[in-house]
Amino acid sequence: MNSPRLLSSQSPRDLEAIVLEHYTWLLDWAHQLTRGTSEEAEDLVQDLFVRFMRMKNKPDLPDDDQARAYLYKALRNLFLSKRLRHGHDAVAGLLVVDFDSVAWAMSAVDRSKLLYVRSDLARICEYACIRRKSSRVAAALILRFFIGYLPTETMAILKSKRAGIDTLTQTARLEAKAYLERPSVLRFLDRSDKRPQASSKNLPEESDALFAELLHRIFAEPEGQCFPAGVLKDRYGTSIESPFSTDEIAHLVSCHACLHLATEILALPDLTLQFLPDIPSSGEAGPPAAWSEKTDLKKLRRKLRETYEHRPSKLQIIVDGVVRGVQTITGASSKVQIALQPLSKPGFVEILSEQGLGLLYLDLQPDETGLPNTQYAEVELSDGRQLSVSLTCSEGVPVVHVSYYDPLFEPEGEGPPSGAAESSKALVSVSSLSRQPYLGERGPHSWLDRLRHRLRRSSRLIGTFAVIACCTMVALLGLLDQSRGKKPTLDAFTLLSRSEEALRTSTPAHGAVRSRFDLEVTDSYGHTANDLEVEALRSADRPLRVVRLRAQNGTVVAAQEINAAGKESEFSNHHAQSSLKAEFETVSTDGVWQNAPDVRSFEDLAAGANNVSVIEVKDGYDIGFRRAATVDRPTIVEATLHIASDSMRPVAETLELQQGNTRRKYRFREVAYEVVPASEIHDADFRPASMSEATHLSTPEGGNATTDTAQLILQILEALSKQQQPVQDSIDVERGPDDKVTISGVLPSSSEKQAFMRSLKSVQGFNTLTMDLHSLEDQQTAESFAAKTLMVSNPISISDGRIALDGVLRDPLQAQGIEGSELDTRVHASAAALVEAGAELHREAWLADQIATKDFRADELQAMRPDKRARWLALLKLHLDACANHAKVIAKSLDPPSQSQDSITATTAAQPFPTVTDFQNGFTALVRVTSELDSSLASGFAISPESQSPSVTSAELEELITNLQAEERRLEATVDRLRNAIPQRSKT
């Protein structure tokens, strides 16, 4: 159930869903902008999706109008950016084989060169079909370039590491270029072995037909025999890195049926089916799927994944669509700074690869002076890579800082996938192409003869040469020793990324890891308060996670669950807590135990900390941070996570919590670790407890398993009424038809969410609640820079608009002698106050109606004990008083100042409602009147265009206020009568 709440308290809509909802609309606009083929328009929309999902400061688009306004602006900016840099970026200098895949090459190359591109593709395909018999490099090129598998998918098919795949692909590109330009220099190419192309016809122009023709040529003549039944499954089940011979790999990439079987075993998509629907072995595949929303979503997500796994060799820094710099990546760390024109006002910064893939996008928001303030964005890419961009402004000069880190270039990494290493390997296959003899070369000893001759003529220089040689040798040895002693500097988040990557690579697909930790909790004096155990089960490739807190006797005392949608739920065993010592209840309810050693959990804890450090110790690394304590809520002031160097796994953690003047230290130590394959994991394993434990959590011994829903809702509403107003405005309490109670909402901060959760843990029946609570910090990546609100439409300025019922406010003020700018200021302030009061009045009436008619059934109200009924009436009185206060503000603002407040409200005494039904109908009428008043005030007193007319007159407003006050007085009279009927001792 959605309540009428202020825009600032609404949760941002799912950005992926927004793009999907407007996908067809975006395609239509893309067609109009590009005026080209369907492929161009689709590529533009897909690029927009990638940019949209990679933005750090994501816009809040609460309705379709604002969503379309923003999406059109972003689509147009992206189109203009592409047009501005067309022909002036790194893409213009690339050959077709330099791109990751044929599909990306066809979308990126100049359309006027498609004839040459198709010719080159035919030759490269011929090279790959010849070369695959003798080298794996062609197999990598076929899978990666022609079929379009991602690096991780190619790694799985070939059973190789990322660096190995990149090396094979790069070598194949070098050979393919030589095959295009000078095929005679390739040593592996035996002319007697050269065979004709699978088809002599030219490649078609239409993209789908072109891909289909290339795949037909690749699979036309399989190399060797098919794998016997069960062999492929056994090969992929082994831990050997390269279980296939070159001949077997050649067959795998040339046989459609075997490749399809391999993708089925590895649970990978068969990318050939959309072009080659008939599989020789089975023939069960149907035609390509028709257009559907699911198909669009798959395409968008795959494009996002392609960007995530893409490894650039150059970074292009684009500012407002213009290439401002290009950085070639030659090592693990690459940094560049670009100073823009003084006093310039850039709108956005893009970081693109040399192939034109958008890796990072920063939408710049100027400050009050119109100049760009300090802003920052970063993104994590595959294999522990990180890319960041920031904009600073010094003395009016904007400076763009770009930093890129690729751990595969590190000495202990898996080797640089490109550069000198691959070039040297390629020279083995490419004959004398790289050897260019110069004129005047006399043979291998000519230079030595000349040196001897010169030395004979200048014997006095021998001593000098000897000294210089010795000094040079000493210097080189010193530098070599120094370089050996140096260790690459690692930052905290790089280590955390490596640890997370190690978890993914060491765990089978859809598998999980189960860890068990001893938890020691000590107080401020070092005394051990509790010895507990924490058990954690986490999926390697899904959000699923469950953490259980157990007592020494094995009883589950509390648990936290994160389901497949990322939703968090907490559970408490109040009976188990009551049987343990008092200190334990504090430990189980403060939530610190939920942060057992885990990379994701630690990153959440460190969010916003600017002093995260790394210390290398004997057996690994200690990553830690400190922060100042917050006065009004518990704060983790110090944290240290220990990552083992051999496994890169977090195995220990120390957290220090400060609450007021009290400190507690939590020490986690791993005692068991297990990798669980997918075949042994079930979704039920991620639930907080087994069925027997769940019953124990919900039902104390000798107690009644039935939850008193009325009592539960009453306690929740009372706890909510004690929260600050922003928290109250952000929470909804809903009772379902099955009496399940759901608490939902988006709170301003994670601390407020946790504080509200803690306030509910004392509620009897807390473990039966369905919690759907989030915070703005949960939905945005934690950064030290505050999120910016994007303007998606131009606001109406005071000079361009008017207040429809301006005279109702202006005339009484003019009668008091107020004129000029002061008059305008007073009018606009009063109008804004009226609109705000109308919205608040409507919400308070809605909340009162919920409590009176929705949260409690009539039989529950009649059966309530006097003390509970007094608490129920107190809640109603609270919201009715708020309604009355807002109504007085509205009435006072609209009535002439000369009229006293007493005359406004002086009426005859209101009569209470005679029955419960009439009483509940009175609240329904109150909501209807406040809704009409809210809409009328917004229509009459909000700034609007000149052409807009008010939907209400001042006389109708007065009638609405009169009806409102009459309804509110009758409800208050009824509440007062019911409260007076309750015995005094029951009220207390």
Summary of the structure (lengths in Angstrom):
residues: 988
radius of gyration: 35.5
end to end distance: 33.4
largest distance: 128.4
contacts: 2925
relative contact order: 0.06
helix: 49%
strand: 17%
